[in-house]
């Protein structure tokens, strides 16, 4: 019964983190701005850090099931 919320949270975090990393990679590869009005290197770095963090939290949640 308690594993249901952990599975949902782990799946949501993992999917969001993976999607954020894929989107950032595509934007950087096409030399498009990751965030408007922000230094491109800073935006790419921060979105990569947060995408990785979300992915790791999702994997951690799924490992607790």
N, C-alpha and C positions, 0 to 999 in steps of 0.2 A: 504494500500500500504506500509506503514512503518512497519507493523507488520511482513512482510516476512523476513527481515534480522534479526529481533529479535528472531523469531522462529528458524531460521537456527542456529544462534549463540547459543541460549539456548540449542538446541538439541545437537550441537557439543560439547559444554562444559560439558553438563550433561553426555553424552555417554563417553567422554574421562575420566572424573573424576570417573565415576562408573567403567569403565574398568581398570583404574589405581589402584583403591582400590581392586578390585577383583584379579588382577594379583599380587599385593603386598601381599595380604592375602594368595594366593596359594603358592607363593615363600617362605614366612615365615613359613607356615604350613609344607612344605616339607624340611625345613632347607636348602634351596638353596639360593645362593647369590642373593640379589636384584640388586646390581650393582657391577661389578667386580672391585677389587682394592680399595674398600671403606669399612670402618667399617660397619658390618652388622646392628648394632643398629642404626647408623646414617643414613644409606641408607633407612632402613625401616621407620624410623621416618619422614625423609624428604619426601619420596614418599607418606606417609599417609597424611601429612600436605598438600602437593600440590594436591593430589587426592580429599581431602575434599574441598579445596579451589575451584578447578575447578567445583566440584559438586554444591557448593553453588552459584557460579557465574552463572552457567547454570540455576539453579532454580530461581535466581533473574531475569535473562533475560526473562525467560518464565512467570514470574509473572507480567512483564511489558506489556504483550500483551493485 
